């Protein structure tokens, strides 16, 4: 899938599946990118890598045999990290902690070149993949605003209506805590959380933009797509590595032996 293909599909609200990476492990990321996912998202906010790690993992995603494009969850709604991720070759950015339509507009401006925005021109690597001209970049680059706070949820309709915004992305852990959860998985918040997801989906649909959500596994991702989300991420490499290692250890232990 090319950046232009991905962007067109996302803007058309087609269903897309992605995977989430926290680790600075380009060889592992390269293998994941060949599995059939539509995108692989690199977490530069909570992930375990710096700029060189982000760049090397984007290179891995774009290697021969890949089915995916690379997205980056940037560390802040700021033109500097957004520009660095895009210049490094990301097809799009996921911008955290967007509370208002004004903040969503700031994210859009950081992604678009003038006169549509204020991105500084310097496509050091992205020019090789997307093209050096601003028009090509605008056709092939997406900006997604995270809905993960009470403020963002309250303003979700206005956020979704922000000109130039391609989609919204639910951060379920932060959103559940923001709604009053004692933990990121607090079951006592189930009803309020599901109502919040419905509000996000419906606001995105009314605005004609994509609606995505983070998920712990493939079954959860399938459930959210069936409910009406248009893209879903399966997360993440570090957690899944631990889970798989634990499962193999349990299988290898003799019955009754302590783990």
C-alpha positions in Angstrom: 0.0 0.0 0.0 1.4 3.4 -1.0 1.0 6.5 1.2 -1.5 7.9 -1.4 -3.5 4.6 -1.4 -3.6 4.5 2.4 -4.6 8.2 2.7 -7.4 7.7 0.1 -8.7 4.7 1.9 -8.7 6.3 5.3 -10.4 9.4 4.0 -13.0 7.2 2.3 -13.7 5.6 5.7 -12.6 2.2 4.5 -11.8 -0.4 7.2 -8.1 -0.5 8.0 -6.1 -2.6 10.4 -2.8 -1.6 12.0 -0.2 -2.7 14.6 1.4 -0.7 17.4 5.2 -0.7 18.1 6.9 0.6 21.3 10.3 -1.1 20.9 13.3 0.1 19.0 13.7 -3.2 17.1 13.7 -2.5 13.3 14.2 -6.1 12.4 11.1 -7.1 14.4 9.2 -4.1 12.9 10.2 -5.1 9.4 8.7 -8.6 10.0 5.5 -7.2 11.4 5.2 -4.9 8.4 5.2 -7.9 6.1 2.2 -9.7 7.8 -0.6 -7.9 6.0 -1.4 -4.9 8.3 -2.4 -1.7 6.5 -0.2 0.4 8.8 2.3 0.1 11.6 2.2 2.9 14.2 5.4 3.9 16.1 4.8 5.3 19.5 7.1 8.3 19.9 5.2 9.5 23.0 5.5 6.4 25.2 7.8 4.3 23.0 11.3 3.2 23.8 13.2 5.0 21.0 14.4 8.4 20.0 14.7 10.1 16.6 17.1 7.6 15.2 15.0 4.8 16.4 11.9 6.3 14.8 13.8 6.8 11.5 15.2 3.3 11.4 11.8 1.7 12.2 10.2 3.8 9.4 12.8 2.5 7.1 12.0 -1.0 8.3 8.3 -0.5 7.6 9.0 0.7 4.1 11.3 -2.3 3.2 10.7 -4.7 0.4 7.7 -7.0 1.0 5.9 -4.6 3.4 2.2 -4.3 3.2 2.0 -1.3 5.5 2.7 2.4 5.7 4.2 4.0 8.8 2.4 6.2 11.2 3.9 8.0 14.2 2.1 8.9 17.4 4.1 12.1 18.2 5.0 13.2 21.7 3.0 16.4 21.6 0.8 18.7 19.5 3.8 20.8 18.4 5.1 21.6 15.0 8.6 20.4 15.8 8.0 16.7 16.6 5.2 16.6 14.0 7.5 18.0 11.3 10.3 15.6 12.3 8.1 12.5 12.0 6.8 13.6 8.6 10.2 14.6 7.3 11.5 11.1 8.4 8.9 9.5 6.1 5.8 8.9 8.2 2.6 8.8 6.1 0.7 10.4 9.0 0.8 11.5 12.6 -1.4 10.6 15.5 -1.5 13.7 17.8 -2.2 13.1 21.5 -4.3 14.9 24.0 -6.4 17.0 21.7 -9.0 18.8 23.9 -10.5 21.3 21.6 -11.3 22.1 18.0 -8.7 24.9 18.2 -6.0 22.4 19.2 -7.1 20.1 16.3 -6.7 23.0 13.9 -3.2 23.5 15.3 -2.3 19.9 14.5 -3.7 20.2 11.0 -1.6 23.4 10.4 1.5 21.6 11.6 1.0 18.9 9.0 0.1 21.1 6.0 2.4 23.4 4.1 1.4 27.1 3.5 -1.1 28.4 2.6 -3.0 25.5 4.2 -0.8 25.3 7.2 2.6 26.2 8.7 4.7 23.1 8.2 8.3 24.1 7.5 9.6 22.8 4.2 12.4 20.2 4.6 11.2 16.7 3.4 14.6 15.0 4.0 13.3 11.5 3.5 9.6 11.9 2.8 10.5 13.5 -0.6 11.7 10.1 -1.7 8.4 8.4 -0.9 5.7 10.9 -1.2 7.2 13.5 -3.4 8.7 16.9 -2.7 5.8 19.1 -3.9 3.3 20.3 -1.2 0.3 19.2 -3.3 1.6 15.6 -3.4 2.2 15.7 0.4 -1.3 16.9 1.1 -2.7 14.1 -1.0 -0.7 11.5 0.8 -0.3 12.5 4.4 -2.9 12.1 7.2 -3.4 13.9 10.6 -5.3 12.1 13.3 -6.4 13.7 16.6 -6.5 11.6 19.7 -9.7 11.7 21.8 -8.6 10.6 25.3 -9.6 13.3 27.7 -12.9 14.5 29.2 -12.4 17.8 27.5 -11.8 16.2 24.1 -14.9 14.0 24.5 -17.0 17.0 25.4 -15.8 18.9 22.2 -15.6 15.8 20.0 -18.2 17.1 17.5 -16.3 20.4 16.9 -13.0 18.5 16.8 -14.3 16.2 14.1 -15.6 19.2 12.1 -12.2 20.8 12.0 -11.2 21.5 8.4 -8.4 19.3 7.1 -8.6 16.8 10.0 -8.5 13.3 8.5 -9.7 11.3 11.6 -9.9 10.9 15.3 -8.3 8.1 17.3 -9.5 6.9 20.7 -6.9 6.3 23.4 -8.9 4.0 25.6 -6.6 3.8 28.6 -6.4 7.6 29.1 -10.1 8.1 28.2 -11.3 5.5 30.8 -9.2 7.2 33.5 -10.4 10.6 32.4 -14.0 9.4 32.9 -13.2 8.5 36.5 -11.7 5.0 36.2 -9.5 3.8 39.0 -7.3 2.1 36.4 -7.0 2.0 32.6 -9.2 -1.1 32.5 -11.6 -0.3 35.4 -14.7 -2.5 34.6 -16.9 -0.1 36.7 -16.6 2.4 33.9 -17.9 0.0 31.2 -21.2 1.7 30.5 -19.8 5.3 30.5 -16.8 4.1 28.3 -19.0 2.5 25.7 -21.2 5.6 25.6 -18.1 7.7 25.0 -17.0 5.4 22.1 -20.5 5.7 20.5 -20.2 9.5 20.8 -16.8 9.5 19.0 -18.0 7.1 16.3 -21.1 9.1 15.6 -19.3 12.5 15.6 -16.8 11.2 13.1 -19.4 9.7 10.9 -21.4 12.9 10.9 -18.3 14.9 9.9 -17.3 12.3 7.2 -13.9 11.5 8.8 -12.2 8.3 9.9 -12.7 7.0 13.5 -10.0 4.7 15.0 -9.3 3.0 18.3 -6.5 1.3 20.1 -7.1 -2.4 21.0 -5.2 -5.0 23.0 -5.8 -7.8 20.6 -7.2 -8.8 17.2 -10.6 -10.0 18.6 -11.1 -6.6 20.2 -10.2 -4.8 17.0 -12.7 -6.9 15.0 -15.4 -6.0 17.5 -14.7 -2.3 17.2 -14.7 -2.4 13.4 -18.0 -4.2 13.5 -19.4 -1.5 15.7 -18.5 1.2 13.2 -15.0 2.3 13.8 -13.2 2.6 10.4 -9.7 1.7 11.5 -8.3 -0.2 14.5 -4.9 -0.9 15.9 -3.7 -4.0 17.6 -1.3 -3.2 20.4 1.6 -3.8 21.0 4.9 -5.5 20.4 6.3 -5.3 23.9 3.2 -6.6 25.6 2.6 -9.3 23.1 6.2 -10.5 23.4 5.8 -10.9 27.2 2.4 -12.6 26.8 3.7 -15.1 24.3 6.8 -15.8 26.4 4.6 -16.4 29.4 2.3 -18.7 27.5 5.3 -20.8 26.3 6.7 -21.0 29.8 3.4 -22.2 31.2 3.1 -24.8 28.4 6.7 -26.0 29.2 6.2 -26.3 32.9 5.2 -29.7 34.3 1.7 -29.8 35.7 1.5 -28.4 39.2 5.0 -26.7 39.0 5.0 -23.1 40.2 5.6 -20.4 37.6 
